[in-house]
């Protein structure tokens, strides 16, 4: 009764517009004019009225007043606009819920507002790939019910972000994490230069810029005094200063000359580089190896001459002919993370004349990775150039492994022994090298030169031409371009070092974008890995330098982002992991020479 009375109180006559009440005079006049009017009482006329009734209805009393419906926005990411610009971060296919429906192509787009959406790609044939700038509109699509957003075909010409290899798009941002690992310190952007504030311009406004410069210097001095920064290595050649292009780079730069003249200083710089990015440049190599530049030019010149020939001529040294996985692979044959690579290449390994491996059933199949190389008769200059290049890279890699081991543990021989043979009869380090060309992609072709991945070996030494395209994923998830530096190597560690260092020196995710320019990209990576018979043991925390552990714990709480899941980091013989990796990448060679009946471990990954 109380709720019923309260409902009546809310719906009183006072809260509603009053009915029009005729005056007594008009009522009397109306009654007198009517012959049927009664003389005992006044009869009011009844008429239709649009006003709400004075009393509440039964439904209003029992259910309450009508509640207004609030309609939701169907495209909230557009924030009231009919279209917005964004950058593609992923292109893939989905299958509608309707039976017997074909798959539809969609793209994950990060809008200029910072929000990420899934947009439908209408029509057939497109050249969308990662970092393409697109225009997004809302509304239903007939081909894919349930999609709230769609890409406007033809808008922005679906082109990539200008200067993406060397700069960030203002529409880009951190990628979503697929895997989170323990944190490590991040490189400070001002570590790359001793003077973080360049002198002001001499043009208009120089006085104001001078004042701002002095103010920022004061703030910087107070900040650096309160928070000491680990110095990044710079090009410290005695005769020259760092070039302007190097000052803009995001990776540390270490001098090979310092490794010879001051190993302790180089080790300190190496620790910082491997704890922050996992990548660094190695410069000043010609000051230690005088023949370095000429060997570089010869290797790239001979490689370009080989790739300029027809495919039929290059197939003369096809990998399919080698049971040791050596030789030429045509465009799109090799597979990385389940996707074909838009590149062609030649694979080389440590030269061994006695290639009949395994000699018996007791020897494992992975020893077949030792064997002879294939060299083309059509390019006679390639063999001496490659052999000379391999010898120089092998020498540099040995030095880096020794310095890395000293930076990690007081007992560096534990790491050195798995790479360097202990005697002449022992197996050599498994140093695999590729000569890779990335031709420009064809119109409408999708994919990447090499997809996101981590190297599985020990240390990688990369020489690249001036085309660009290599990108490294920082531990915040951001992709940064690695600008080419003439005659400088790009160094990174693989998952073997990550395993042995208990995750302190982590393997960094990287990729190579598809070449869109007029000329192909040429690179020569050298993968220096342990002996195939070495067992990978993880170092305990008591076996690692305490100072290194303290340095790694300075930024506790940050997350490391990677687009690649953890690889084979088991405590096993390295040859097994190397065998799994190469047989998955070259299934055709594995099927011809081995097959599932002979090899239950290798080959394509089984789901």
C-alpha positions in Angstrom: 0.0 0.0 0.0 2.9 2.4 0.7 4.4 1.9 -2.8 0.9 2.3 -4.4 0.3 5.5 -2.5 3.7 6.8 -3.4 3.0 6.1 -7.1 -0.2 8.0 -6.8 1.6 10.9 -5.1 4.1 11.1 -7.9 1.4 11.2 -10.5 -0.9 13.8 -9.0 -3.0 16.2 -10.9 -0.7 19.1 -9.8 2.1 17.5 -11.8 0.1 17.3 -15.0 -1.4 20.0 -17.2 -4.9 21.0 -15.8 -8.0 20.2 -17.9 -9.9 23.1 -19.3 -12.8 23.8 -16.9 -15.7 25.8 -18.5 -17.0 28.7 -16.4 -20.3 28.6 -14.6 -21.7 31.4 -16.8 -20.9 29.6 -20.1 -22.3 26.3 -18.6 -25.6 28.0 -17.7 -25.8 29.6 -21.1 -25.3 26.2 -22.7 -27.9 24.6 -20.5 -30.5 27.2 -21.2 -30.1 26.9 -24.9 -30.6 23.2 -24.8 -34.2 22.1 -24.5 -33.1 18.9 -22.7 -31.2 20.8 -20.0 -32.1 19.8 -16.5 -33.0 22.6 -14.1 -31.7 20.7 -11.1 -28.0 20.6 -12.0 -25.5 22.0 -14.5 -24.4 19.4 -17.1 -20.8 19.9 -18.5 -20.1 19.0 -22.1 -17.6 16.2 -22.9 -15.1 16.6 -25.7 -12.0 14.8 -27.0 -8.8 16.2 -25.4 -5.1 15.5 -26.3 -4.1 16.2 -22.7 -2.9 13.3 -20.5 -5.5 12.0 -18.1 -5.5 13.6 -14.6 -5.0 10.3 -12.8 -2.4 7.6 -13.4 -3.4 4.4 -15.2 -3.0 1.0 -13.7 0.0 0.2 -15.8 1.7 3.4 -14.7 1.1 2.6 -11.1 2.3 -1.0 -11.3 5.3 -0.5 -13.7 6.3 3.1 -13.1 6.8 5.8 -15.6 8.3 5.1 -19.0 12.1 5.1 -18.9 13.8 6.8 -21.9 15.9 4.4 -24.0 19.5 5.4 -24.6 20.7 4.4 -28.0 24.3 3.3 -28.2 26.8 4.4 -30.9 27.4 1.7 -33.4 30.8 3.0 -34.3 32.3 4.3 -31.1 35.9 4.3 -32.3 35.1 7.1 -34.9 34.0 9.4 -32.0 31.2 11.0 -34.0 33.1 11.5 -37.2 32.0 9.6 -40.3 35.6 8.6 -41.2 39.1 8.5 -39.6 42.6 7.8 -40.8 44.7 4.9 -39.4 47.7 2.5 -39.9 47.4 -1.2 -40.5 49.1 -3.4 -38.0 48.0 -6.8 -39.3 46.2 -8.2 -42.3 44.5 -11.6 -42.1 41.3 -13.5 -43.0 38.2 -14.5 -41.0 35.3 -16.8 -41.8 31.7 -15.6 -41.4 29.4 -17.5 -39.1 27.0 -18.2 -42.0 27.6 -21.8 -43.3 29.3 -22.3 -46.7 30.7 -18.8 -46.7 34.1 -17.9 -48.0 36.7 -16.3 -45.9 36.8 -12.5 -45.8 39.9 -10.3 -45.5 40.1 -7.9 -42.6 42.8 -5.7 -41.2 43.7 -4.6 -37.7 44.0 -0.8 -37.8 45.3 1.7 -35.2 43.3 4.9 -35.7 44.7 8.4 -35.3 42.9 8.5 -31.9 45.0 5.7 -30.6 42.2 3.0 -30.6 42.6 -0.3 -32.5 39.8 -1.7 -34.5 39.1 -4.6 -36.9 38.0 -3.3 -40.3 36.6 -5.2 -43.3 38.5 -5.0 -46.6 35.9 -4.9 -49.4 36.5 -6.0 -52.9 39.2 -8.2 -54.4 42.9 -7.6 -54.8 44.7 -5.1 -52.6 48.2 -4.2 -51.7 47.6 -3.7 -48.0 50.3 -4.6 -45.6 51.7 -3.6 -42.3 52.1 0.2 -41.9 49.8 1.0 -44.8 47.8 4.2 -44.2 44.1 3.6 -44.7 40.8 5.5 -44.3 38.1 3.9 -42.1 34.4 4.5 -42.2 31.5 2.9 -40.2 28.4 1.1 -41.3 27.2 -2.4 -42.2 28.8 -4.4 -44.9 26.8 -6.9 -46.9 29.7 -9.3 -47.3 30.5 -9.5 -43.6 27.6 -9.1 -41.2 28.6 -7.9 -37.8 31.5 -5.8 -39.0 31.2 -2.2 -37.7 34.1 -0.7 -39.7 35.3 -0.9 -43.3 38.3 0.3 -45.3 37.6 2.8 -48.0 39.3 1.4 -51.1 41.5 3.8 -53.0 41.8 6.4 -50.3 45.3 7.5 -49.4 46.4 5.2 -52.3 47.0 2.5 -49.6 50.6 3.6 -49.4 53.0 2.9 -46.6 54.1 5.5 -44.1 56.8 7.8 -45.6 60.2 7.2 -44.1 59.0 4.2 -42.0 62.4 2.6 -42.0 63.9 5.5 -40.2 61.0 7.2 -38.3 57.8 6.6 -36.5 54.4 7.3 -37.9 52.3 9.8 -35.9 49.5 7.3 -36.2 51.5 4.3 -35.0 52.0 3.0 -31.5 53.0 0.1 -29.4 51.8 -3.4 -30.6 49.7 -5.6 -28.5 51.7 -8.1 -26.4 51.6 -11.7 -27.3 54.1 -12.7 -24.8 55.6 -11.0 -21.7 59.0 -11.8 -20.3 60.9 -10.5 -17.3 61.9 -6.9 -17.6 65.3 -5.4 -18.5 66.5 -1.8 -18.7 65.5 0.2 -21.7 67.9 2.4 -23.6 67.6 6.1 -22.9 67.1 8.1 -26.1 69.6 10.8 -24.9 72.4 8.3 -24.4 73.3 8.4 -28.1 74.9 11.8 -27.9 77.2 13.5 -25.4 75.4 16.8 -26.0 71.7 16.1 -26.0 70.7 19.7 -26.8 72.1 20.9 -30.2 73.0 24.6 -30.6 70.1 26.8 -31.7 69.5 28.0 -35.2 71.0 31.2 -36.3 67.8 32.3 -38.1 64.8 34.1 -36.5 64.2 33.6 -32.8 67.8 32.8 -31.9 67.6 34.7 -28.6 64.6 32.8 -27.4 66.1 29.5 -28.5 69.3 30.4 -26.6 67.2 31.0 -23.4 65.4 27.7 -23.9 68.7 25.9 -24.5 70.2 27.2 -21.2 67.1 26.2 -19.3 67.0 22.7 -20.8 70.7 22.3 -20.0 70.0 23.2 -16.4 67.2 20.6 -16.2 69.4 18.0 -17.9 72.3 18.6 -15.5 70.0 18.1 -12.5 68.4 15.0 -14.0 71.7 13.4 -14.9 73.0 14.1 -11.5 70.0 12.4 -9.8 69.7 9.5 -12.2 73.0 8.2 -13.5 72.7 6.8 -17.0 74.8 4.0 -18.5 76.7 5.5 -21.4 76.0 4.2 -24.8 78.9 3.4 -27.1 79.7 5.9 -29.8 82.0 5.9 -32.8 85.1 7.1 -31.1 87.6 6.9 -33.8 90.7 9.0 -33.1 90.6 10.6 -36.5 86.8 11.2 -37.1 83.7 12.1 -35.2 80.3 10.3 -35.5 78.4 11.0 -38.7 75.1 12.9 -38.5 73.2 9.8 -39.6 74.6 7.7 -36.7 73.4 10.4 -34.2 69.8 9.7 -35.1 69.9 6.0 -34.7 68.3 4.1 -31.9 70.8 1.3 -31.5 74.0 1.5 -29.5 77.3 1.7 -31.5 80.3 -0.2 -30.4 83.8 0.2 -31.8 85.8 -2.9 -32.8 89.0 -1.0 -32.2 88.0 -0.5 -28.6 87.5 -4.3 -28.2 91.2 -4.7 -29.1 92.7 -1.7 -27.3 90.5 -1.5 -24.2 88.5 -4.8 -23.6 87.2 -3.8 -20.2 85.5 -0.7 -21.6 84.1 -2.7 -24.5 82.7 -5.3 -22.2 80.9 -2.6 -20.2 79.4 -1.2 -23.4 78.5 -4.7 -24.5 76.6 -5.4 -21.2 74.6 -2.3 -21.7 73.7 -3.0 -25.3 72.6 -6.6 -24.6 70.6 -5.6 -21.6 68.7 -2.9 -23.4 68.1 -3.7 -27.0 69.9 -7.0 -27.9 71.1 -5.2 -31.1 74.1 -2.9 -31.7 76.3 -1.7 -34.5 79.9 -2.8 -34.7 82.0 -0.1 -36.4 85.7 0.7 -37.0 86.3 -2.9 -38.2 88.8 -1.7 -40.9 91.1 -0.3 -38.3 91.6 -3.8 -37.0 91.2 -5.7 -40.3 92.6 -3.5 -43.0 91.2 -5.7 -45.8 87.6 -5.4 -44.4 86.3 -2.8 -46.9 87.7 -4.5 -50.0 86.3 -7.9 -48.8 82.9 -6.2 -48.2 82.8 -4.8 -51.8 83.9 -8.0 -53.4 81.3 -10.1 -51.5 78.4 -7.8 -52.4 79.6 -7.3 -56.0 79.9 -11.1 -56.7 76.5 -11.8 -55.0 74.7 -9.1 -57.1 76.2 -10.7 -60.2 74.9 -14.1 -59.3 71.4 -12.9 -58.5 71.2 -10.9 -61.8 71.2 -14.2 -63.8 68.1 -16.1 -64.9 66.5 -18.5 -62.4 67.5 -21.5 -64.6 71.2 -20.6 -64.2 70.9 -20.1 -60.5 69.2 -23.4 -60.0 72.5 -25.0 -61.0 73.4 -24.9 -57.3 69.8 -25.5 -56.0 69.5 -26.6 -52.4 67.4 -29.5 -53.4 70.6 -31.1 -54.7 72.3 -31.0 -51.3 71.5 -33.3 -48.4 73.4 -30.8 -46.2 71.0 -28.0 -46.9 73.5 -25.9 -48.9 72.8 -24.0 -52.1 70.3 -21.7 -53.8 66.7 -21.3 -52.7 64.3 -19.6 -55.2 62.0 -16.7 -54.4 59.3 -17.6 -51.9 60.6 -21.1 -51.1 61.9 -20.6 -47.6 59.4 -20.5 -44.8 59.6 -18.4 -41.5 57.0 -18.8 -38.8 54.7 -20.7 -41.3 54.8 -17.9 -43.9 56.9 -17.8 -47.1 59.7 -15.3 -47.3 59.7 -12.9 -50.2 63.4 -13.4 -51.0 65.9 -15.6 -52.7 69.2 -16.8 -51.2 72.3 -19.0 -51.1 73.1 -21.0 -47.9 76.7 -21.7 -47.0 78.1 -23.6 -44.0 81.4 -24.8 -42.5 83.3 -26.6 -45.3 84.0 -30.3 -44.6 85.3 -32.6 -47.2 84.3 -35.7 -45.3 80.6 -35.2 -45.8 79.3 -38.8 -45.4 77.3 -38.0 -42.3 76.0 -39.8 -40.4 78.5 -42.6 -40.8 76.4 -45.1 -38.9 73.0 -45.5 -37.3 74.5 -44.5 -34.0 75.3 -41.0 -35.2 72.4 -38.5 -35.1 71.0 -37.0 -38.3 71.8 -33.5 -37.4 75.5 -34.2 -38.2 74.3 -34.1 -41.8 74.4 -30.3 -41.5 78.2 -30.5 -41.8 79.3 -30.9 -45.4 80.5 -29.3 -48.6 79.2 -26.0 -50.1 77.9 -25.5 -53.6 79.4 -22.7 -55.7 78.2 -21.6 -59.2 80.4 -22.1 -62.2 78.5 -19.2 -63.9 79.9 -16.7 -61.3 83.6 -17.8 -60.6 84.2 -14.7 -58.5 81.7 -15.7 -55.9 83.6 -18.6 -54.3 86.8 -16.7 -53.4 84.8 -13.7 -52.2 82.6 -15.8 -50.0 85.4 -17.8 -48.5 87.3 -14.6 -47.7 84.2 -13.1 -46.2 83.5 -16.2 -44.1 87.0 -16.2 -42.6 86.8 -12.5 -41.6 83.3 -12.9 -40.0 84.5 -16.1 -38.2 87.4 -14.1 -36.7 85.1 -11.3 -35.5 82.5 -13.8 -34.1 85.2 -15.6 -32.1 86.2 -12.3 -30.5 82.6 -11.3 -29.7 81.8 -14.7 -28.1 84.9 -14.4 -25.9 84.0 -10.9 -24.8 80.4 -11.8 -24.3 81.4 -14.7 -22.1 83.6 -12.4 -20.0 80.8 -9.9 -19.6 78.4 -12.6 -18.4 80.3 -14.9 -16.0 83.5 -15.1 -14.0 84.1 -18.5 -15.8 83.9 -17.6 -19.5 85.3 -20.9 -20.6 81.9 -22.5 -20.0 80.5 -20.5 -22.9 83.5 -20.5 -25.1 83.9 -24.3 -25.0 80.6 -24.9 -26.7 81.6 -22.7 -29.7 85.3 -23.2 -30.2 86.7 -26.7 -30.8 89.0 -28.0 -28.1 91.1 -30.0 -30.6 91.6 -30.5 -34.3 89.6 -33.7 -34.2 86.6 -31.9 -32.6 83.7 -30.6 -34.6 83.9 -26.9 -35.6 81.3 -24.2 -34.7 78.2 -24.4 -36.8 78.6 -21.1 -38.6 75.9 -20.8 -41.2 75.9 -17.9 -43.7 73.3 -16.7 -46.2 73.6 -14.4 -49.2 70.1 -12.9 -49.5 68.4 -10.8 -52.1 64.9 -9.2 -51.6 63.5 -8.3 -55.0 60.8 -5.5 -55.1 57.4 -7.0 -54.5 54.9 -7.3 -57.4 51.7 -5.2 -57.4 49.0 -6.9 -55.3 51.5 -9.2 -53.6 51.4 -9.6 -49.9 53.9 -10.6 -47.3 57.2 -9.6 -45.8 60.8 -10.1 -46.8 61.2 -12.1 -43.6 58.4 -12.2 -41.0 58.9 -11.5 -37.3 61.3 -14.0 -35.7 64.2 -14.5 -33.3 67.5 -16.0 -34.4 68.0 -19.5 -32.9 71.8 -19.5 -32.8 74.5 -17.7 -30.9 75.5 -14.4 -32.5 74.4 -12.9 -35.8 76.7 -10.6 -37.8 74.7 -8.8 -40.5 76.1 -6.8 -43.5 73.5 -5.0 -45.5 73.5 -2.6 -48.4 72.0 0.9 -48.3 68.4 -0.1 -49.2 67.1 -0.5 -45.7 64.1 -2.5 -44.5 65.4 -4.2 -41.3 63.3 -3.5 -38.3 63.8 -4.3 -34.6 61.1 -4.6 -32.0 61.9 -2.8 -28.8 60.9 -4.3 -25.5 58.0 -1.8 -25.3 56.6 -3.4 -28.5 57.6 -0.5 -30.9 59.2 -1.3 -34.3 62.2 0.8 -35.1 64.1 0.9 -38.4 67.8 -0.1 -38.5 69.5 2.4 -40.8 72.4 1.0 -42.9 75.8 2.2 -41.9 78.5 1.7 -44.6 81.0 -1.1 -43.7 79.5 -1.5 -40.2 77.9 -4.8 -39.0 74.6 -5.1 -37.2 75.1 -7.6 -34.3 72.4 -9.4 -32.3 72.3 -12.4 -30.0 70.1 -15.5 -30.6 68.2 -17.9 -28.4 71.3 -19.9 -27.5 72.7 -16.9 -25.6 69.3 -16.2 -24.1 69.1 -19.7 -22.8 72.6 -19.8 -21.3 72.3 -16.3 -19.7 69.1 -17.2 -18.0 67.2 -14.6 -20.0 69.5 -11.7 -19.2 70.8 -11.4 -22.8 67.5 -11.9 -24.6 67.1 -12.6 -28.3 65.3 -9.6 -29.8 62.5 -9.9 -32.3 63.2 -8.5 -35.8 61.9 -8.7 -39.4 62.6 -7.4 -42.9 59.8 -5.4 -44.7 59.0 -6.2 -48.3 61.1 -4.2 -50.7 58.9 -1.6 -52.4 61.6 0.5 -54.1 63.0 0.1 -57.6 66.1 -1.8 -56.6 66.4 -5.1 -54.6 67.8 -5.3 -51.1 71.0 -7.3 -50.6 72.3 -8.6 -47.3 74.8 -11.2 -46.0 74.0 -12.5 -42.5 76.5 -14.7 -40.7 75.1 -16.9 -37.9 77.8 -18.1 -35.5 76.4 -20.9 -33.4 77.7 -23.6 -31.1 79.1 -27.0 -32.2 76.3 -29.3 -33.2 77.4 -31.7 -30.5 77.3 -29.2 -27.7 74.8 -29.4 -24.9 73.2 -26.1 -23.9 73.3 -25.6 -20.1 71.7 -22.7 -18.4 73.9 -20.6 -16.1 72.6 -20.3 -12.5 72.4 -16.9 -10.9 75.4 -17.7 -8.7 77.5 -18.2 -11.9 76.7 -14.7 -13.3 78.5 -11.5 -12.4 76.7 -9.8 -9.4 77.3 -6.4 -11.0 75.4 -7.6 -14.1 72.5 -8.8 -12.1 72.3 -5.5 -10.3 72.4 -3.6 -13.6 69.6 -5.8 -15.0 67.4 -5.2 -11.9 67.5 -1.4 -12.2 64.2 -1.2 -14.0 62.3 -3.9 -12.3 58.6 -3.9 -13.2 58.8 -3.1 -16.9 57.5 -5.7 -19.4 59.2 -7.0 -22.5 57.0 -7.3 -25.5 57.5 -9.7 -28.4 55.4 -10.7 -31.4 57.2 -14.1 -31.4 56.6 -16.9 -29.0 59.5 -18.6 -27.2 61.4 -21.0 -29.3 63.3 -24.1 -28.6 65.2 -23.2 -25.4 65.4 -26.7 -23.9 68.5 -28.1 -22.3 69.5 -30.3 -25.2 72.1 -30.9 -27.8 72.2 -27.8 -30.0 72.3 -29.9 -33.2 68.7 -31.1 -32.6 67.3 -27.5 -32.3 69.3 -26.5 -35.4 68.0 -29.6 -37.3 64.4 -28.8 -36.4 64.7 -25.2 -37.5 66.3 -25.8 -40.9 64.1 -28.8 -41.8 60.9 -26.7 -41.1 62.2 -23.9 -43.3 63.2 -26.2 -46.2 60.6 -29.0 -46.2 61.2 -29.9 -49.9 64.9 -30.7 -49.2 64.0 -32.7 -46.1 61.3 -34.7 -47.9 63.7 -35.7 -50.7 66.6 -36.8 -48.6 65.1 -37.9 -45.3 61.3 -38.0 -44.8 59.2 -38.9 -41.9 60.1 -42.6 -41.9 63.8 -41.9 -41.5 63.4 -38.7 -39.4 60.6 -38.6 -36.8 61.9 -35.3 -35.3 62.5 -32.9 -38.3 60.3 -31.7 -41.1 57.2 -29.5 -40.9 55.8 -28.8 -37.5 53.0 -31.1 -36.5 49.9 -29.5 -34.9 
